[in-house]
């Protein structure tokens, strides 16, 4: 399972944050997202969307919570050739757009 590979990379410290992820984490309107929070959220086994056809690597959208109970969404890809987890973006989901932070509500 893709998430298992991603989690294993996080445990080994084999993680790359894209520029987009760093920008989103730094400018999150509900407060800066720290790398530690991303690691805590990724440990949850809550994949809410899979993007198996993503290029150049398949990715997943994980819904998790940091230890401070902050809900986070993390889009993470896995490079098998590099054995590397790639954080595409990480943000705190807007409760107006997500039901229980897991399903899209359609509200704005």
N, C-alpha and C positions, 0 to 999 in steps of 0.2 A: 504494500500500500504506500502511496506517495507520501502521506503524512508521516508514516513511520520513518522513512528515509530523511525527511526534513527534520524531524525531532532528533534523530540520531546525529545529524550534522550540527544542530544547535548544542547538543551535549558535548560534542567534540570541539566546539568553537569554530567550526568551518562554515561561517556565515558571511555573506556579502550583502550589504545594504546598497541599493541603487541610489543614485542622486535624487530621484523622485521620492523614494521612501524617506530619505533624510530630510528633504524639504517638507514633506507632509508631516513628519513627526515633529519637526521643529516649529511649524506654524499651525499645528492643530488648534482650532478655535476653542476647544474645550480644555486646553492645557497641553503643554509639550508632552510627547510620548517618549519615554526613555527606553533604551535597549533592554534593560532589565524587565520592563513591563512586557515587551514583545516576547522575550524568552518565556516569561510566566504564562502568557496567553497561548503561545504555541504548544505548550505542554498539554493543553486541553485536547481531547479527541473530538472536537466539534467542527467537522468540515461542513460548511453550509452550501458551498458551491464548488464544483470541480471544473477546471478548464484544461481538459486533457489535450485539446488541440492547440493550446497556446504555443507560440513560437518565440524564441528558440527552445523553450523548455515548458513542459506541462506545469500547471500551478493549481493551487487550491486557495479558497477563501476560508479562513479559520476564524471562528468566533470563540473568544476566550476571555478570561478575566485575570487581571493582575492581582497580586496578593492584597492590594488595597481595595479589591472588588470593582475596580474600574473595568467596564466592558471595553473590549478592543476587537477590531477586525484586522486581520493580517493576511495579505495576499503574499504567498510565498511559492517560489518555483524551486525545482530541484534539477541540478545538472548532474546526470549520472557519470558523464565522462570526467568531470572534475570532482565528483563526490562533494558537492557544495550546495547549501541552501542559499537561495537568493530572495531577499525580502524586497518585494516590488512596491508595496505600500503598507502602512500601518496607521490606523486612525480610530478615534472613538466614534462609533456609529450614532447617527442622529436618531433619537427615539421616535421622531415623527415619520421617519422613513423605514424603520425596521420594527416589526412586532417581536417583542422579547429579544431584540437584537439579532434574530436568526432568520426571519422571513420578511421579505419586502412588503411594506404595508400599502404603498401606493399613495400615502398622504404626503403633503408638503407643508 
